[in-house]
Amino acid sequence: MSNEVLRTIRERRSIPRFKPERIPDEILHEVLEAGRWAPSYANLQPWEFIVVRDEAVKARLSEIVEKVTIYRRGVQNADVVIVVAADPEVDPLHYREDAAAATQNMALAAHSLGIASYWIGIPEGGPSSAEALTKELLGIPDEFSVVAILPLGYPDPDYKPEKDRRPLEEIVHWDRFGNTRAL
Ligand SMILES: Cc1cc2nc3c(=O)[nH]c(=O)nc-3n(C[C@H](O)[C@H](O)[C@H](O)COP(=O)(O)O)c2cc1C
């Protein structure tokens, strides 16, 4: 069985290498729209998306993410970098999951429109953490949490991502943990 959604989910890969080509504003708009339509606990929508296109800001961001990813160059070379922040005061229970759902929606929408991305997870906390430095750089209020950074760009055709997944037989437990079976 296959359709466009299933293919997009299966074929999206993390790609940290981009061509120096501008993403048209209409495409960027659709990606951001996909983030807006993500589910969130009680529809609280605690997220904010900071869209970074300024070269100097991207350069500084790429230095900051060196703390959490080996692919800092991807941030520098991406046409657009979306920083996903969430307000724990809006959704104290699930702000990180909400922001993660928005991030994945944007990654999938981007892929469906021919745009590559890779998700940089930002761990919470610490005065000199990537999170704190990102907040300072972008003027994100202290009470927010920075959850993810999503660089976007047209994929470098020479980059060949290869990722497999654990088989369903191993992941799925029927009625009780440990009851796995061949599918
Ligand atoms: C919460 C989270 C954090 C991640 N953080 C990073 C990261 O810091 N750097 C990076 O290169 N990729 C990061 N990734 C991407 C994963 O490495 C990638 O999704 C995984 O290896 C599977 O590969 P695929 O996305 O190509 O299928 C992150 C993904 C998630 C969901």
The ligand as an SDF file (V2000), in Angstrom:
LIG
                    3D

 31 33  0  0  0  0  0  0  0  0999 V2000
   15.1860   14.6020   18.8560 C   0  0  0  0  0  0  0  0  0  0  0  0
   16.1620   14.4940   17.7090 C   0  0  0  0  0  0  0  0  0  0  0  0
   17.3930   15.0910   17.8100 C   0  0  0  0  0  0  0  0  0  0  0  0
   18.3040   15.0250   16.7420 C   0  0  0  0  0  0  0  0  0  0  0  0
   19.4910   15.6810   16.8530 N   0  0  0  0  0  0  0  0  0  0  0  0
   20.3640   15.6520   15.8150 C   0  0  0  0  0  0  0  0  0  0  0  0
   21.5690   16.3930   15.8720 C   0  0  0  0  0  0  0  0  0  0  0  0
   21.8590   17.0680   16.8580 O   0  0  0  0  0  0  0  0  0  0  0  0
   22.4060   16.3420   14.8090 N   0  0  0  0  0  0  0  0  0  0  0  0
   22.0910   15.6280   13.6910 C   0  0  0  0  0  0  0  0  0  0  0  0
   22.8800   15.6280   12.7580 O   0  0  0  0  0  0  0  0  0  0  0  0
   20.9500   14.9230   13.5950 N   0  0  0  0  0  0  0  0  0  0  0  0
   20.0820   14.9200   14.6350 C   0  0  0  0  0  0  0  0  0  0  0  0
   18.8820   14.2590   14.5330 N   0  0  0  0  0  0  0  0  0  0  0  0
   18.5820   13.4780   13.3030 C   0  0  0  0  0  0  0  0  0  0  0  0
   18.8210   11.9860   13.5430 C   0  0  0  0  0  0  0  0  0  0  0  0
   20.1920   11.7160   13.6650 O   0  0  0  0  0  0  0  0  0  0  0  0
   18.2090   11.1990   12.3880 C   0  0  0  0  0  0  0  0  0  0  0  0
   16.8370   11.4890   12.3190 O   0  0  0  0  0  0  0  0  0  0  0  0
   18.3930    9.6930   12.5380 C   0  0  0  0  0  0  0  0  0  0  0  0
   19.7480    9.3470   12.4440 O   0  0  0  0  0  0  0  0  0  0  0  0
   17.6260    8.9150   11.4810 C   0  0  0  0  0  0  0  0  0  0  0  0
   18.0380    9.3090   10.1900 O   0  0  0  0  0  0  0  0  0  0  0  0
   17.0240    9.8710    9.1110 P   0  0  0  0  0  0  0  0  0  0  0  0
   16.3880   11.1190    9.6940 O   0  0  0  0  0  0  0  0  0  0  0  0
   17.8650   10.1900    7.9020 O   0  0  0  0  0  0  0  0  0  0  0  0
   16.0220    8.8240    8.8370 O   0  0  0  0  0  0  0  0  0  0  0  0
   17.9630   14.3130   15.5650 C   0  0  0  0  0  0  0  0  0  0  0  0
   16.7070   13.7250   15.4760 C   0  0  0  0  0  0  0  0  0  0  0  0
   15.8010   13.8250   16.5200 C   0  0  0  0  0  0  0  0  0  0  0  0
   14.4150   13.2190   16.3800 C   0  0  0  0  0  0  0  0  0  0  0  0
  1  2  1  0
  2  3  1  0
  2 30  2  0
  3  4  2  0
  4  5  1  0
  4 28  1  0
  5  6  2  0
  6  7  1  0
  6 13  1  0
  7  8  2  0
  7  9  1  0
  9 10  1  0
 10 11  2  0
 10 12  1  0
 12 13  2  0
 13 14  1  0
 14 15  1  0
 14 28  1  0
 15 16  1  0
 16 17  1  0
 16 18  1  0
 18 19  1  0
 18 20  1  0
 20 21  1  0
 20 22  1  0
 22 23  1  0
 23 24  1  0
 24 25  2  0
 24 26  1  0
 24 27  1  0
 28 29  2  0
 29 30  1  0
 30 31  1  0
M  END
$$$$
